[in-house]
Amino acid sequence: MSIMRFVKEAGFTFITGILNFILGLGASALLARVLGPEGRGIYTLATLFASLIVAFGNLGVGPATVYYIARGEFRRQEILGNNILLASGVSAAGVLVGLMVIFLFGEKVFPKFPSGYLILALLLIPTEFFFSFVRYILLALQRIIWFNYVEIVRYGLFLGFAVLALIVFEAGVSGAIAATILSLFLIDALVFQQAKTACGGVDFKINILYIKKAISYGIRAHLSNILGLLNYRADLLIVNWFLGPAAVGFYSVGVGLVEKLWIISHAASTVLFPRVAAESNEQHRKEFTPLVTRTVLWATALGALLLVLLSRWIVLTLYSEAFLPAVGALQALLVGIITLSAGRVLANDIAGKGFPELNIYVGIVSVTVNIMLNLLWVPRLGIIGAAWASTVSYTLAFMITLFLYCRLSGNQFTVVIFPQRGDWSVYWQVSAAFFGKFLRRVWNGKARIAR
C-alpha cells in the first residue's frame, strides 16, 4: 500500500470533491433563491424519499462489488452484467414500494405534503440504482480518475439543467426534480460505457453464486449504510413532522454546507476501502489507517474552524438573509461532522477487513440515539435541537467505532487520534515529491517551448 499512490489518488478525489462542492454550492444557492425556504424544503423531502428507497433496497451491492473484484473471485464482465440485472430488478421493486407508501401512508409519513412531487421523484429510483451498482466497478478496479470524473459531470449537468428548469422555463419544484432525473440518466450512460471498457466487455449471463455471495457480504455492509443514512437524514423527516417544509428548507441549507467538510474524509475513505480489502500485509494496515485517520480528523477540524468564522457571511452571500436561521444549525453540527469524518475512515478499514457487520451495531446505537434526541429536542429547540441531536449521535458513533478498530488492529487510541512524531516527516516527503514533480513538468514544458 504505497503512501505516494494513496496520496495521489486521495488528492485527486479531494480535488474532485472541491469541484463538486463549488458546483453543488451553486446549485444549492440557485434552488434556495428561486424556490424559497418552503420550495427548497419540498424539493429536499421529495428527493430524500427516493433516496431512502434506494438506500433500503440496494442490498450493499456496491461495497460487495469492490470486495469481490479486489479478491478476484469472479470475472469482471459477469460482475458488471449481474450488477445491471440486479439494478433492474430492485428498481422495479423500489418504484412499486414507493407507490404503495404514497397512496397508503403518504398523509401519515408526509403530512400536508403535495404527493405529486413524491410520484415524480420515483423516477430517480432506477437511475440511482444503476449509478450505484455500476459506478462501484470503477472504484473496485481502482480507476479513481473516472470514478471521480463522473461525479464532476453529474454535478455539472445538474447545475446546467437546474438553470434551464428554474430560470429559463420557470418550472419550480417539478423542474428541479426533473433536472435531477435527467442529469442522472445521462451520467448513467457515461458510467456504463466506462465500466464496460474497464471490464473488457459485459456478460449478462446470471451467476447465482456471485449474486448469493454479493448479497451475503453486501447485506452486512448494507445494513450499516441504511443506518448511516437514517442517522444523517431522519432529522429532516422529524423536522418536517414538527415544523413543516420551510424549516426543512432552513435546516437542509445548514446541513448541506457543513457536510461539505466530508470532502476530506470521503477522499481518504473512498481510496482506503479497496486497498484495505486487497492488502495482505497486516502490519501495513496497522500503520497506514491511523495515519490517514488522524490526518483527516485534524484537517476537518481546521476546516470547521474556518466555517465557524465564515458561516454567517456565506449564508448571507449565497442564500440571502431569508436563510439566516440555518447558521445556528450549521454551527451546532460542526463537532459531530469532525468526529464522524474520522469515524468513516475507521469504518471503511473495518469493512475492508471483512467485518462490515460491526458497523451495523454502531449504526443501531447511533441512529437510535439520534431519533430519540430529535423527538425530544426538535419541539423545544427547533432546527438547532435537530443539529445537536446529530452531533451527539455522530460523536457517540465515532467513539464506539474507535474502540472496535483498536480491538481489531491492536493500535492504541492515542495513535489513531493524536499527531505522531513522524507525521510531519511523511507530509514533507509527500509534498516535496509532488511539488518537485510539478516543478519538473513546468520546467520541461518551458524548455520545450524555448526550443
MARFIZA-894436 format. One record per residue (C-alpha): residue number from 1; x, y, z. Coordinates in steps of 0.05 Angstrom, whole numbers. Layout:
+-----+--------+--------+--------+
: num :      X :      Y :      Z :
+-----+--------+--------+--------+
: NUM :      X :      Y :      Z :
...
+-----+--------+--------+--------+
//
This chain:
+-----+--------+--------+--------+
: num :      X :      Y :      Z :
+-----+--------+--------+--------+
:   1 :      0 :      0 :      0 :
:   2 :     43 :     57 :    -26 :
:   3 :     34 :    123 :     11 :
:   4 :     51 :    163 :    -51 :
:   5 :     -1 :    127 :    -93 :
:   6 :    -53 :    133 :    -38 :
:   7 :    -40 :    208 :    -31 :
:   8 :    -42 :    218 :   -106 :
:   9 :   -109 :    182 :   -113 :
:  10 :   -138 :    212 :    -49 :
:  11 :   -114 :    280 :    -71 :
:  12 :   -149 :    273 :   -138 :
:  13 :   -212 :    251 :   -101 :
:  14 :   -205 :    312 :    -56 :
:  15 :   -198 :    359 :   -116 :
:  16 :   -259 :    326 :   -146 :
:  17 :   -295 :    339 :    -81 :
:  18 :   -275 :    413 :    -83 :
:  19 :   -302 :    419 :   -154 :
:  20 :   -366 :    383 :   -134 :
:  21 :   -370 :    429 :    -74 :
:  22 :   -367 :    490 :   -119 :
:  23 :   -418 :    462 :   -169 :
:  24 :   -463 :    436 :   -113 :
:  25 :   -459 :    503 :    -76 :
:  26 :   -481 :    538 :   -139 :
:  27 :   -539 :    491 :   -149 :
:  28 :   -558 :    496 :    -75 :
:  29 :   -558 :    572 :    -77 :
:  30 :   -599 :    571 :   -141 :
:  31 :   -651 :    525 :   -111 :
:  32 :   -656 :    566 :    -48 :
:  33 :   -661 :    634 :    -82 :
:  34 :   -711 :    612 :   -135 :
:  35 :   -754 :    564 :    -94 :
:  36 :   -750 :    598 :    -26 :
:  37 :   -749 :    562 :     41 :
:  38 :   -814 :    523 :     31 :
:  39 :   -799 :    503 :    -41 :
:  40 :   -729 :    483 :    -23 :
:  41 :   -757 :    441 :     34 :
:  42 :   -807 :    406 :    -13 :
:  43 :   -752 :    390 :    -63 :
:  44 :   -707 :    363 :     -7 :
:  45 :   -761 :    317 :     21 :
:  46 :   -784 :    292 :    -47 :
:  47 :   -713 :    272 :    -69 :
:  48 :   -699 :    245 :      1 :
:  49 :   -759 :    199 :     -6 :
:  50 :   -729 :    168 :    -69 :
:  51 :   -660 :    165 :    -37 :
:  52 :   -687 :    128 :     23 :
:  53 :   -719 :     75 :    -21 :
:  54 :   -653 :     66 :    -58 :
:  55 :   -615 :     63 :      7 :
:  56 :   -661 :      9 :     35 :
:  57 :   -662 :    -32 :    -29 :
:  58 :   -591 :    -31 :    -56 :
:  59 :   -570 :    -93 :    -17 :
:  60 :   -499 :    -68 :     -8 :
:  61 :   -481 :    -89 :    -79 :
:  62 :   -433 :    -31 :    -88 :
:  63 :   -386 :    -49 :    -29 :
:  64 :   -393 :   -123 :    -47 :
:  65 :   -370 :   -107 :   -118 :
:  66 :   -307 :    -73 :    -91 :
:  67 :   -294 :   -131 :    -44 :
:  68 :   -301 :   -188 :    -95 :
:  69 :   -265 :   -153 :   -152 :
:  70 :   -208 :   -139 :   -104 :
:  71 :   -208 :   -213 :    -86 :
:  72 :   -210 :   -235 :   -159 :
:  73 :   -262 :   -290 :   -146 :
:  74 :   -306 :   -274 :   -207 :
:  75 :   -297 :   -248 :   -277 :
:  76 :   -304 :   -174 :   -283 :
:  77 :   -351 :   -179 :   -343 :
:  78 :   -401 :   -223 :   -306 :
:  79 :   -398 :   -179 :   -244 :
:  80 :   -417 :   -119 :   -287 :
:  81 :   -472 :   -156 :   -323 :
:  82 :   -502 :   -185 :   -259 :
:  83 :   -499 :   -117 :   -225 :
:  84 :   -540 :    -87 :   -282 :
:  85 :   -591 :   -144 :   -276 :
:  86 :   -596 :   -133 :   -201 :
:  87 :   -605 :    -58 :   -211 :
:  88 :   -663 :    -71 :   -259 :
:  89 :   -698 :   -119 :   -211 :
:  90 :   -691 :    -77 :   -148 :
:  91 :   -711 :    -14 :   -186 :
:  92 :   -778 :    -44 :   -206 :
:  93 :   -790 :    -66 :   -134 :
:  94 :   -769 :      2 :   -107 :
:  95 :   -817 :     41 :   -152 :
:  96 :   -874 :     -6 :   -131 :
:  97 :   -858 :      3 :    -57 :
:  98 :   -855 :     78 :    -67 :
:  99 :   -924 :     80 :    -98 :
: 100 :   -952 :     38 :    -42 :
: 101 :   -923 :     84 :     11 :
: 102 :   -950 :    146 :    -25 :
: 103 :  -1021 :    120 :    -34 :
: 104 :  -1028 :     81 :     31 :
: 105 :   -987 :    120 :     81 :
: 106 :   -970 :    186 :     47 :
: 107 :  -1011 :    230 :     93 :
: 108 :   -981 :    199 :    155 :
: 109 :   -908 :    199 :    132 :
: 110 :   -911 :    267 :     96 :
: 111 :   -968 :    306 :    128 :
: 112 :   -998 :    361 :     84 :
: 113 :   -945 :    347 :     31 :
: 114 :   -962 :    350 :    -45 :
: 115 :   -960 :    277 :    -67 :
: 116 :   -947 :    294 :   -140 :
: 117 :   -876 :    314 :   -124 :
: 118 :   -864 :    247 :    -90 :
: 119 :   -891 :    209 :   -150 :
: 120 :   -846 :    248 :   -197 :
: 121 :   -786 :    235 :   -153 :
: 122 :   -797 :    160 :   -160 :
: 123 :   -765 :    165 :   -229 :
: 124 :   -699 :    177 :   -192 :
: 125 :   -700 :    106 :   -166 :
: 126 :   -677 :     67 :   -228 :
: 127 :   -625 :    119 :   -246 :
: 128 :   -596 :    120 :   -176 :
: 129 :   -595 :     44 :   -171 :
: 130 :   -558 :     38 :   -237 :
: 131 :   -509 :     92 :   -218 :
: 132 :   -493 :     60 :   -151 :
: 133 :   -486 :    -12 :   -176 :
: 134 :   -444 :      4 :   -238 :
: 135 :   -401 :     61 :   -214 :
: 136 :   -370 :     18 :   -160 :
: 137 :   -339 :    -24 :   -215 :
: 138 :   -293 :     35 :   -229 :
: 139 :   -274 :     41 :   -155 :
: 140 :   -262 :    -34 :   -149 :
: 141 :   -214 :    -32 :   -209 :
: 142 :   -182 :     30 :   -177 :
: 143 :   -200 :     73 :   -237 :
: 144 :   -200 :    131 :   -188 :
: 145 :   -198 :    185 :   -241 :
: 146 :   -260 :    161 :   -276 :
: 147 :   -295 :    144 :   -210 :
: 148 :   -288 :    217 :   -192 :
: 149 :   -296 :    247 :   -261 :
: 150 :   -367 :    220 :   -269 :
: 151 :   -385 :    256 :   -204 :
: 152 :   -360 :    322 :   -231 :
: 153 :   -400 :    312 :   -295 :
: 154 :   -461 :    294 :   -254 :
: 155 :   -459 :    357 :   -212 :
: 156 :   -444 :    399 :   -274 :
: 157 :   -503 :    370 :   -312 :
: 158 :   -550 :    382 :   -254 :
: 159 :   -529 :    454 :   -247 :
: 160 :   -539 :    466 :   -321 :
: 161 :   -607 :    432 :   -323 :
: 162 :   -628 :    468 :   -259 :
: 163 :   -613 :    535 :   -291 :
: 164 :   -655 :    517 :   -351 :
: 165 :   -712 :    490 :   -309 :
: 166 :   -715 :    544 :   -256 :
: 167 :   -694 :    607 :   -293 :
: 168 :   -709 :    595 :   -367 :
: 169 :   -772 :    553 :   -361 :
: 170 :   -793 :    575 :   -290 :
: 171 :   -814 :    504 :   -275 :
: 172 :   -808 :    508 :   -199 :
: 173 :   -800 :    447 :   -155 :
: 174 :   -822 :    400 :   -211 :
: 175 :   -768 :    428 :   -256 :
: 176 :   -715 :    419 :   -203 :
: 177 :   -734 :    346 :   -193 :
: 178 :   -735 :    335 :   -269 :
: 179 :   -665 :    366 :   -274 :
: 180 :   -641 :    316 :   -222 :
: 181 :   -671 :    257 :   -260 :
: 182 :   -644 :    279 :   -328 :
: 183 :   -573 :    291 :   -302 :
: 184 :   -571 :    222 :   -271 :
: 185 :   -598 :    189 :   -334 :
: 186 :   -543 :    219 :   -377 :
: 187 :   -489 :    203 :   -326 :
: 188 :   -512 :    130 :   -323 :
: 189 :   -496 :    124 :   -397 :
: 190 :   -426 :    150 :   -385 :
: 191 :   -415 :    105 :   -325 :
: 192 :   -436 :     43 :   -364 :
: 193 :   -390 :     60 :   -422 :
: 194 :   -330 :     68 :   -376 :
: 195 :   -346 :      6 :   -334 :
: 196 :   -354 :    -36 :   -397 :
: 197 :   -287 :    -12 :   -423 :
: 198 :   -253 :    -24 :   -357 :
: 199 :   -281 :    -95 :   -352 :
: 200 :   -266 :   -113 :   -424 :
: 201 :   -339 :   -124 :   -440 :
: 202 :   -403 :   -144 :   -405 :
: 203 :   -433 :   -213 :   -393 :
: 204 :   -508 :   -215 :   -376 :
: 205 :   -509 :   -289 :   -360 :
: 206 :   -537 :   -297 :   -290 :
: 207 :   -485 :   -322 :   -240 :
: 208 :   -523 :   -348 :   -180 :
: 209 :   -460 :   -359 :   -138 :
: 210 :   -437 :   -287 :   -148 :
: 211 :   -506 :   -260 :   -132 :
: 212 :   -510 :   -301 :    -68 :
: 213 :   -441 :   -281 :    -45 :
: 214 :   -450 :   -208 :    -64 :
: 215 :   -516 :   -204 :    -26 :
: 216 :   -487 :   -243 :     33 :
: 217 :   -429 :   -196 :     40 :
: 218 :   -466 :   -135 :     17 :
: 219 :   -525 :   -142 :     64 :
: 220 :   -478 :   -135 :    123 :
: 221 :   -448 :    -71 :     95 :
: 222 :   -517 :    -51 :     70 :
: 223 :   -549 :    -51 :    139 :
: 224 :   -496 :     -4 :    165 :
: 225 :   -506 :     41 :    105 :
: 226 :   -581 :     44 :    118 :
: 227 :   -569 :     61 :    190 :
: 228 :   -519 :    113 :    169 :
: 229 :   -568 :    146 :    121 :
: 230 :   -622 :    145 :    174 :
: 231 :   -572 :    176 :    222 :
: 232 :   -558 :    231 :    171 :
: 233 :   -629 :    243 :    146 :
: 234 :   -681 :    221 :    198 :
: 235 :   -676 :    291 :    227 :
: 236 :   -704 :    320 :    163 :
: 237 :   -766 :    278 :    168 :
: 238 :   -775 :    295 :    242 :
: 239 :   -764 :    369 :    229 :
: 240 :   -819 :    365 :    175 :
: 241 :   -866 :    330 :    223 :
: 242 :   -860 :    383 :    277 :
: 243 :   -841 :    446 :    240 :
: 244 :   -861 :    439 :    166 :
: 245 :   -826 :    444 :     98 :
: 246 :   -800 :    515 :    109 :
: 247 :   -760 :    492 :    170 :
: 248 :   -733 :    435 :    128 :
: 249 :   -711 :    486 :     77 :
: 250 :   -671 :    524 :    130 :
: 251 :   -643 :    461 :    161 :
: 252 :   -623 :    430 :     94 :
: 253 :   -582 :    492 :     77 :
: 254 :   -543 :    487 :    142 :
: 255 :   -533 :    412 :    135 :
: 256 :   -513 :    418 :     62 :
: 257 :   -459 :    470 :     78 :
: 258 :   -429 :    434 :    138 :
: 259 :   -428 :    366 :    103 :
: 260 :   -382 :    395 :     51 :
: 261 :   -327 :    384 :    103 :
: 262 :   -336 :    310 :     88 :
: 263 :   -296 :    322 :     25 :
: 264 :   -233 :    305 :     64 :
: 265 :   -258 :    241 :     96 :
: 266 :   -294 :    219 :     32 :
: 267 :   -230 :    225 :     -8 :
: 268 :   -190 :    185 :     43 :
: 269 :   -241 :    131 :     57 :
: 270 :   -260 :    121 :    -16 :
: 271 :   -189 :    104 :    -35 :
: 272 :   -174 :     67 :     30 :
: 273 :   -230 :     15 :     25 :
: 274 :   -208 :    -23 :    -38 :
: 275 :   -136 :    -20 :    -15 :
: 276 :   -151 :    -49 :     53 :
: 277 :   -192 :   -104 :     21 :
: 278 :   -134 :   -123 :    -25 :
: 279 :    -78 :   -113 :     27 :
: 280 :    -47 :   -177 :     52 :
: 281 :      5 :   -146 :     99 :
: 282 :    -30 :   -133 :    166 :
: 283 :     28 :    -90 :    192 :
: 284 :     19 :    -42 :    134 :
: 285 :    -55 :    -36 :    151 :
: 286 :    -38 :    -25 :    225 :
: 287 :      8 :     34 :    209 :
: 288 :    -29 :     64 :    150 :
: 289 :   -101 :     72 :    174 :
: 290 :    -83 :    112 :    237 :
: 291 :    -41 :    160 :    195 :
: 292 :   -100 :    172 :    149 :
: 293 :   -150 :    177 :    206 :
: 294 :   -113 :    229 :    248 :
: 295 :    -96 :    269 :    186 :
: 296 :   -170 :    270 :    166 :
: 297 :   -192 :    287 :    237 :
: 298 :   -148 :    349 :    245 :
: 299 :   -155 :    373 :    174 :
: 300 :   -231 :    371 :    182 :
: 301 :   -225 :    407 :    249 :
: 302 :   -186 :    463 :    214 :
: 303 :   -240 :    468 :    160 :
: 304 :   -293 :    470 :    214 :
: 305 :   -259 :    528 :    249 :
: 306 :   -258 :    568 :    184 :
: 307 :   -331 :    552 :    171 :
: 308 :   -350 :    577 :    241 :
: 309 :   -317 :    644 :    225 :
: 310 :   -348 :    650 :    155 :
: 311 :   -415 :    615 :    163 :
: 312 :   -459 :    677 :    171 :
: 313 :   -425 :    712 :    112 :
: 314 :   -431 :    650 :     68 :
: 315 :   -506 :    642 :     82 :
: 316 :   -519 :    716 :     70 :
: 317 :   -479 :    717 :      6 :
: 318 :   -504 :    653 :    -25 :
: 319 :   -574 :    644 :      3 :
: 320 :   -598 :    714 :     25 :
: 321 :   -620 :    739 :     93 :
: 322 :   -682 :    695 :     90 :
: 323 :   -639 :    634 :    105 :
: 324 :   -601 :    662 :    166 :
: 325 :   -636 :    612 :    213 :
: 326 :   -592 :    559 :    180 :
: 327 :   -529 :    589 :    213 :
: 328 :   -545 :    564 :    283 :
: 329 :   -558 :    493 :    259 :
: 330 :   -495 :    494 :    218 :
: 331 :   -451 :    513 :    277 :
: 332 :   -484 :    462 :    323 :
: 333 :   -467 :    407 :    273 :
: 334 :   -393 :    421 :    266 :
: 335 :   -366 :    379 :    324 :
: 336 :   -406 :    319 :    300 :
: 337 :   -381 :    327 :    229 :
: 338 :   -309 :    327 :    254 :
: 339 :   -317 :    263 :    294 :
: 340 :   -358 :    229 :    241 :
: 341 :   -305 :    244 :    188 :
: 342 :   -253 :    204 :    227 :
: 343 :   -304 :    150 :    243 :
: 344 :   -319 :    139 :    169 :
: 345 :   -245 :    124 :    155 :
: 346 :   -243 :     73 :    211 :
: 347 :   -309 :     42 :    189 :
: 348 :   -281 :     31 :    119 :
: 349 :   -220 :     -3 :    149 :
: 350 :   -265 :    -49 :    190 :
: 351 :   -307 :    -66 :    128 :
: 352 :   -245 :    -76 :     86 :
: 353 :   -221 :   -128 :    136 :
: 354 :   -285 :   -167 :    125 :
: 355 :   -324 :   -145 :    186 :
: 356 :   -378 :    -98 :    159 :
: 357 :   -428 :   -125 :    209 :
: 358 :   -392 :    -89 :    265 :
: 359 :   -411 :    -23 :    233 :
: 360 :   -484 :    -46 :    238 :
: 361 :   -480 :    -49 :    313 :
: 362 :   -451 :     21 :    315 :
: 363 :   -505 :     46 :    268 :
: 364 :   -561 :     17 :    311 :
: 365 :   -538 :     53 :    373 :
: 366 :   -524 :    118 :    336 :
: 367 :   -589 :    122 :    298 :
: 368 :   -630 :    104 :    360 :
: 369 :   -597 :    160 :    400 :
: 370 :   -606 :    208 :    342 :
: 371 :   -681 :    195 :    334 :
: 372 :   -695 :    197 :    408 :
: 373 :   -658 :    263 :    417 :
: 374 :   -692 :    293 :    356 :
: 375 :   -760 :    275 :    383 :
: 376 :   -741 :    306 :    449 :
: 377 :   -705 :    368 :    425 :
: 378 :   -738 :    390 :    359 :
: 379 :   -805 :    410 :    391 :
: 380 :   -767 :    451 :    443 :
: 381 :   -706 :    478 :    406 :
: 382 :   -727 :    475 :    333 :
: 383 :   -674 :    460 :    279 :
: 384 :   -617 :    475 :    328 :
: 385 :   -643 :    417 :    371 :
: 386 :   -640 :    372 :    309 :
: 387 :   -568 :    394 :    297 :
: 388 :   -546 :    379 :    368 :
: 389 :   -581 :    311 :    365 :
: 390 :   -539 :    294 :    304 :
: 391 :   -475 :    319 :    336 :
: 392 :   -485 :    276 :    397 :
: 393 :   -502 :    213 :    357 :
: 394 :   -444 :    224 :    308 :
: 395 :   -394 :    232 :    365 :
: 396 :   -421 :    171 :    400 :
: 397 :   -414 :    130 :    335 :
: 398 :   -342 :    153 :    328 :
: 399 :   -324 :    133 :    399 :
: 400 :   -353 :     63 :    390 :
: 401 :   -320 :     54 :    322 :
: 402 :   -254 :     76 :    350 :
: 403 :   -260 :     24 :    406 :
: 404 :   -276 :    -32 :    356 :
: 405 :   -220 :    -11 :    309 :
: 406 :   -169 :    -11 :    366 :
: 407 :   -191 :    -80 :    388 :
: 408 :   -184 :   -108 :    317 :
: 409 :   -119 :    -74 :    299 :
: 410 :    -83 :    -74 :    366 :
: 411 :    -69 :      1 :    359 :
: 412 :    -76 :     49 :    418 :
: 413 :   -130 :    103 :    410 :
: 414 :    -77 :    157 :    421 :
: 415 :    -41 :    134 :    358 :
: 416 :   -106 :    139 :    319 :
: 417 :   -127 :    208 :    345 :
: 418 :    -65 :    249 :    362 :
: 419 :    -10 :    271 :    314 :
: 420 :     53 :    228 :    318 :
: 421 :    126 :    247 :    316 :
: 422 :    137 :    221 :    245 :
: 423 :     75 :    252 :    213 :
: 424 :    106 :    318 :    192 :
: 425 :    164 :    280 :    160 :
: 426 :    114 :    240 :    119 :
: 427 :     76 :    303 :     99 :
: 428 :    141 :    337 :     80 :
: 429 :    165 :    279 :     38 :
: 430 :     98 :    273 :      2 :
: 431 :     94 :    348 :    -10 :
: 432 :    166 :    352 :    -34 :
: 433 :    155 :    294 :    -82 :
: 434 :     92 :    324 :   -112 :
: 435 :    117 :    395 :   -117 :
: 436 :    183 :    370 :   -145 :
: 437 :    146 :    331 :   -198 :
: 438 :    102 :    391 :   -214 :
: 439 :    162 :    438 :   -219 :
: 440 :    199 :    389 :   -264 :
: 441 :    139 :    386 :   -311 :
: 442 :    134 :    462 :   -313 :
: 443 :    209 :    468 :   -326 :
: 444 :    208 :    415 :   -380 :
: 445 :    148 :    449 :   -412 :
: 446 :    184 :    516 :   -414 :
: 447 :    246 :    483 :   -443 :
: 448 :    205 :    452 :   -499 :
: 449 :    173 :    520 :   -514 :
: 450 :    242 :    553 :   -516 :
: 451 :    267 :    502 :   -566 :
+-----+--------+--------+--------+
//
